């Protein structure tokens, strides 16, 4: 039997890396970073939030890594550009 960690392992690792690298990411940005895997990403995000690895701010629709760092609006804007172009990059 395949375990959850085997199914979602790569996505969970990638999501944790992205969230700890950027500290704050909107849910829609995370979904756009993994095109075609939206359902899987939502399940992994739910699991990571439930286990306390990341936090979700419902009022802002924003995931973060328990950081005290203020939200960097310029970084979030740059990530919007990245996610707009992600399907055109190899």
N, C-alpha and C positions, 0 to 999 in steps of 0.2 A: 504494500500500500504506500502510495506517495504521501509524504507529510507536507503540511502547510509550508514549512521552511524550504522545502525543495521546490515547491511551486512558486512561491513569492520571494525567494531568497535574493535573487539579483535585483528585483525591483525595490525591495526593502532596503538593501544596501545602498542602491543608487539614490533613493529618496532621502535616507538619512545623511548621505554625503552632501546632497544638494541643500538640504535644510540647514545643516551645520555650517556649510560654506557661506551661504547667503544670509542666514539667521532668520529672515522673514520672507515668506513666499505666499502669494495669494493662491487659493485652491485652483483657480482657473489657470494660473501660470504652471503649476505642477502638472495639471492634466495635459496642457499643451506641450510640455516637455517630453511627454511619452505618448505620442499619437498612436491611436489604435489600441491602447491599453487602458482606457479610461476606467472601465469597471474594475480591473485588477488594481489599478492605482488607488481608487477610492477604498477598496477593501484593505489594502496595505496601510493607507493613511489612518483608517479607522482602527486597525490593530495597533499601530504605533502610538496613536493617541490614547487608546484604552490601556496600554501597558505603561504609559507615562514617559515614553521616549521622546515624544514631541507634544506640543500643546496646540490647541486650536482656539482661535479667537472668533467666536460666532459673530460678533458685532461687525468685524472687519472682513470676515471670510478669509482669515489669514492663519497660516501655520507658522510656528516658530520653535526654537530649540531652547526654551527656558532662559534666554539671554536677557540681560538687563540693558543691552545696547538699544538705543532708540532706533525706530524704524528709519532706514535710509531710503528716502523717496527717490533719489537719483539712481540708486541700485535697482529699485523696483521698476523704474522707468526703463532702464537698460534691459532688464529681464523681459519686459513687454516686447521690446524690439527683437530680442533673441527668440522669443516664442512665436512672434509673427513670421520669422524667417526659418524656423526650425525644419519645416518640411522641404525647404529648398537647399539645405546644407547636407553634405554627405559626411 
